Amino acid sequence: MPPGARTDPALRPRTPASTSSPRHPTARRTSVVPRQASGIPYQIRYGALRALELLPEEELGMEDLDDVSLGGPTGIVLFQVKNEAKAVGDLNEGFWKALANWAREMARLPPDVVSIREFVFATTAPITGNLPKAFLIPEPSSRVDYFLRHLAPISSDDQGINDAIQAVKALDDVRLRSLLARIRIEKTGSAEELLAQLKRAFWRLTFHENDLESAAREFEGWFNETVLAAFDNGEGARIPGRVVLDVLQNIRSRFASRKRRYLHGTTSVAQEDRTACHDRLFFRQLKEIELPPMALDNALVDFLREQWERAEWVTDLTVSRDELLRYESDLYEDWKHKFADVAQRRSQADENLNGRQLYDDLMDKSAHQLGGDVPPPHVFRGSYHRLADAPHIGWHPRWEQIFGAPGSESVVTEPALEPPTDE
């Protein structure tokens, strides 16, 4: 855990003078579920995932305003988190308890208060009931009308569920419609799937190391300890966004110096794989400038090996999208300046020769850094072929006339080929 994180005053459980505040007009919980409760580990992992979305001025609560809450200048989002297999039908106990809690909150607030931006029922269970299905409808007015049509006749023999239903029905029409318009259901995955989402979130946050899972688990471990420390004191936890960002930066700095592994620099490339690329645009561009057969074959090998490296990155999330965009932007800038240089300094008598000279100059150029290290030649050469395949670059002086205008889509794409597996 990063030094000083647990001693930060912002992380200490708070004992407010009242159960609400101007910033958080919703009532704080007066009791906290003990750490031994069966749903707590899942709830904490879900909270950790939500914490990665925080802006510096925002704050995440655990067992504070609700199971999980997000608060900031734009309002509050309350989450009820359910990890269960039982389908959410029309008389699901957890569903109605959540709605009843939110209905009581709406009844307590003035009708014109809109501090609660959204109520989210996050569940792993399948949604089968008509009433829960209402909150899968994107358009608010349709959602409200659909729910109200099915609400009137609903009742239960279970006294607890029926009390919750009556609490919702007891809201006046304005408050009820306001509540229903702000509810949505979020289908969540298993605990293992949430961990995978944590890893993907770290990838988007530009974590790029081979030990990405370790970084994600370290963050989750810090978050877990912080939340449970508050629970042990009988309080919900409030974690400011600025603290989360500091923790992420501390973790990032420890992993930043690690070298990335490249797995396919010597991987053999089957002839059928090479032949399958003969119709690709990058290969046709190279044939247009009459690149020699051996150089053409080397280009095919580099392209395929780079594809396989990229397939590994997509699988283990060791290279971020931001890094790839920066890297390919650097390659593009090199090509652009060299292309202009060729047009100015070299004879136009043999356009194919000019194209080969441009190609040779860039294939021999030292590679830019990708993240914290310089990738091997097959990666930067294969990346140039990827750019030419889009097409974003070309080798022939009149490549745009011959092959069409540059592609407008993002350069970074998932590979079309899977990495070869060991037999």
Backbone hydrogen bonds, N-H to C=O, Kabsch-Sander energy under -0.5 kcal/mol:
donor,donor_aa,acceptor,acceptor_aa,energy
5,A,2,P,-1.8
8,D,4,G,-0.7
8,D,5,A,-0.8
11,L,8,D,-2.3
12,R,8,D,-0.6
12,R,9,P,-1.0
21,S,24,H,-2.0
28,R,19,T,-3.5
29,R,64,D,-3.4
37,A,34,P,-2.0
40,I,37,A,-1.4
43,Q,39,G,-2.3
44,I,40,I,-2.8
45,R,41,P,-2.1
46,Y,42,Y,-2.6
47,G,43,Q,-2.4
48,A,44,I,-2.6
49,L,45,R,-1.9
50,R,46,Y,-2.1
51,A,47,G,-2.3
52,L,48,A,-1.0
52,L,49,L,-0.6
53,E,50,R,-1.8
54,L,51,A,-1.5
58,E,55,L,-2.0
59,E,71,G,-2.6
60,L,239,I,-2.6
61,G,69,S,-3.0
62,M,237,A,-2.5
63,E,66,D,-0.8
63,E,67,D,-2.0
64,D,66,D,-1.1
67,D,79,F,-0.6
68,V,79,F,-1.7
69,S,61,G,-2.1
70,L,77,V,-2.3
71,G,59,E,-3.0
72,G,75,G,-1.1
75,G,72,G,-2.0
76,I,115,S,-2.9
77,V,70,L,-2.6
78,L,118,E,-2.4
79,F,68,V,-2.9
80,Q,120,V,-2.8
81,V,79,F,-0.5
82,K,80,Q,-0.5
82,K,122,A,-3.1
84,E,82,K,-0.7
88,V,126,P,-3.1
89,G,87,A,-1.3
92,N,89,G,-1.4
96,W,92,N,-2.1
97,K,93,E,-2.5
98,A,94,G,-1.9
99,L,95,F,-2.2
100,A,96,W,-2.6
101,N,97,K,-2.3
102,W,98,A,-2.3
103,A,99,L,-2.6
104,R,100,A,-2.5
105,E,101,N,-1.8
106,M,102,W,-2.4
107,A,103,A,-2.3
108,R,104,R,-1.4
109,L,105,E,-1.2
113,V,110,P,-1.9
117,R,76,I,-2.4
117,R,115,S,-0.9
118,E,76,I,-1.4
119,F,182,R,-2.7
120,V,78,L,-3.3
121,F,184,R,-2.5
122,A,80,Q,-3.0
122,A,120,V,-0.8
123,T,121,F,-0.6
123,T,186,E,-2.3
124,T,82,K,-1.6
128,T,88,V,-1.8
128,T,126,P,-0.7
129,G,88,V,-2.1
133,K,129,G,-2.0
134,A,130,N,-0.9
134,A,131,L,-0.8
135,F,132,P,-1.6
136,L,133,K,-1.9
137,I,134,A,-1.5
143,R,139,E,-2.3
144,V,140,P,-2.6
145,D,141,S,-2.4
146,Y,142,S,-2.4
147,F,143,R,-2.2
148,L,144,V,-2.6
149,R,145,D,-1.8
150,H,146,Y,-1.0
150,H,147,F,-0.7
151,L,147,F,-1.2
152,A,148,L,-1.1
154,I,151,L,-1.5
159,Q,157,D,-0.6
162,N,158,D,-2.8
163,D,159,Q,-2.5
164,A,160,G,-1.8
165,I,161,I,-2.4
166,Q,162,N,-2.4
167,A,163,D,-1.9
168,V,164,A,-1.5
169,K,165,I,-2.4
170,A,166,Q,-1.7
171,L,168,V,-1.3
176,L,172,D,-2.8
177,R,173,D,-2.5
178,S,174,V,-2.1
179,L,175,R,-2.6
180,L,176,L,-2.8
181,A,177,R,-2.1
182,R,178,S,-0.6
182,R,179,L,-1.4
183,I,179,L,-0.5
183,I,180,L,-0.9
184,R,119,F,-2.2
185,I,135,F,-1.5
186,E,121,F,-2.2
187,K,185,I,-0.5
188,T,123,T,-2.5
188,T,186,E,-0.6
194,L,190,S,-2.3
195,L,191,A,-1.7
196,A,192,E,-1.9
197,Q,193,E,-2.0
198,L,194,L,-2.1
199,K,195,L,-2.1
200,R,196,A,-2.3
201,A,197,Q,-2.5
202,F,198,L,-2.3
203,W,199,K,-2.1
204,R,200,R,-2.2
205,L,201,A,-1.5
206,T,203,W,-1.6
207,F,202,F,-2.6
212,L,209,E,-1.0
215,A,211,D,-1.8
216,A,212,L,-2.5
217,R,213,E,-2.6
218,E,214,S,-2.2
219,F,215,A,-2.1
220,E,216,A,-2.3
221,G,217,R,-2.5
222,W,218,E,-2.2
223,F,219,F,-2.6
224,N,220,E,-2.8
225,E,221,G,-2.4
226,T,222,W,-2.2
227,V,223,F,-2.4
228,L,224,N,-2.6
229,A,225,E,-2.1
230,A,226,T,-1.3
231,F,227,V,-2.3
232,D,228,L,-2.7
233,N,229,A,-0.7
233,N,230,A,-0.8
234,G,231,F,-2.3
235,E,230,A,-2.2
237,A,62,M,-2.2
239,I,60,L,-3.2
241,G,58,E,-3.3
242,R,56,P,-1.1
243,V,240,P,-0.5
244,V,240,P,-1.7
245,L,241,G,-2.4
246,D,242,R,-1.8
247,V,243,V,-2.4
248,L,244,V,-2.5
249,Q,245,L,-2.2
250,N,246,D,-2.2
251,I,247,V,-2.3
252,R,248,L,-2.8
253,S,249,Q,-2.5
254,R,250,N,-1.1
255,F,251,I,-1.3
256,A,252,R,-1.6
258,R,255,F,-1.7
263,L,261,R,-0.5
267,T,264,H,-0.6
270,A,268,S,-0.6
274,R,270,A,-1.7
275,T,271,Q,-2.8
276,A,272,E,-1.7
277,C,274,R,-1.4
278,H,275,T,-1.7
280,R,277,C,-1.6
284,R,280,R,-2.0
285,Q,281,L,-2.4
286,L,282,F,-1.6
287,K,283,F,-2.1
288,E,284,R,-1.8
289,I,285,Q,-1.1
290,E,287,K,-1.6
291,L,286,L,-1.9
296,L,292,P,-2.3
297,D,293,P,-2.3
298,N,294,M,-2.2
299,A,295,A,-2.0
300,L,296,L,-2.0
301,V,297,D,-2.1
302,D,298,N,-2.7
303,F,299,A,-2.5
304,L,300,L,-2.4
305,R,301,V,-2.6
306,E,302,D,-2.3
307,Q,303,F,-2.1
308,W,304,L,-2.2
309,E,305,R,-2.3
310,R,306,E,-2.5
311,A,307,Q,-2.1
312,E,308,W,-1.8
313,W,309,E,-2.0
314,V,310,R,-2.3
315,T,311,A,-1.6
316,D,312,E,-3.1
317,L,313,W,-1.9
324,L,320,S,-2.0
325,L,321,R,-2.5
326,R,322,D,-2.4
327,Y,323,E,-2.8
328,E,324,L,-2.8
329,S,325,L,-2.0
330,D,326,R,-2.2
331,L,327,Y,-2.1
332,Y,328,E,-2.4
333,E,329,S,-2.3
334,D,330,D,-2.1
335,W,331,L,-2.4
336,K,332,Y,-2.9
337,H,333,E,-2.2
338,K,334,D,-2.3
339,F,335,W,-3.1
340,A,336,K,-2.1
341,D,337,H,-2.0
342,V,338,K,-2.5
343,A,339,F,-1.9
344,Q,340,A,-1.5
345,R,341,D,-2.5
346,R,342,V,-1.9
351,E,349,A,-0.5
354,N,350,D,-2.1
355,G,351,E,-2.3
356,R,352,N,-2.3
357,Q,353,L,-2.6
358,L,354,N,-2.3
359,Y,355,G,-2.4
360,D,356,R,-2.9
361,D,357,Q,-2.4
362,L,358,L,-1.9
363,M,359,Y,-2.5
364,D,360,D,-1.5
365,K,362,L,-0.8
370,L,373,D,-3.1
371,G,369,Q,-0.6
372,G,370,L,-0.6
373,D,370,L,-1.0
379,V,376,P,-1.6
380,F,376,P,-1.2
381,R,377,P,-2.7
382,G,378,H,-1.6
383,S,379,V,-1.9
384,Y,380,F,-1.7
385,H,381,R,-1.9
386,R,382,G,-2.0
387,L,383,S,-2.2
388,A,384,Y,-2.3
389,D,385,H,-1.4
390,A,386,R,-0.8
390,A,387,L,-0.6
392,H,387,L,-3.4
393,I,387,L,-0.9
399,W,396,H,-1.9
402,I,398,R,-1.9
403,F,399,W,-3.0
404,G,400,E,-1.6
407,G,391,P,-4.1
413,T,411,V,-0.6
